Amino acid sequence: MRRNFIAVTLVPCFSGILTACSSQPIIPEAKNIKLARENPSKDCVEIGRVQGAVKSVHGTIEQAIEDMKLDAARKGANYVRMEATSGYGTSVAGTAFQCP
């Protein structure tokens, strides 16, 4: 009886607390990533290389950039220094940073 009481009262309380405390979205979004060819400010921390590609023959460089920004968002970055594009514009690469 006591176990059921704990399960019924505490589980909803903890899930409410965890939901209220989460500040980042569960699914990272590419729209939150700043993209530039310049180096970020000195207080930014480098996270690592990121890439983007389009697998369609009719893909655009904009789609490849969105894919790269999504890669950066998944790694916790908010800034990408774009460094390379393929000759056909279907892939891009850069370095991801976390900036304050």
Summary of the structure (lengths in Angstrom):
residues: 100
radius of gyration: 19.8
end to end distance: 49.9
largest distance: 68.7
contacts: 260
relative contact order: 0.22
helix: 37%
strand: 27%
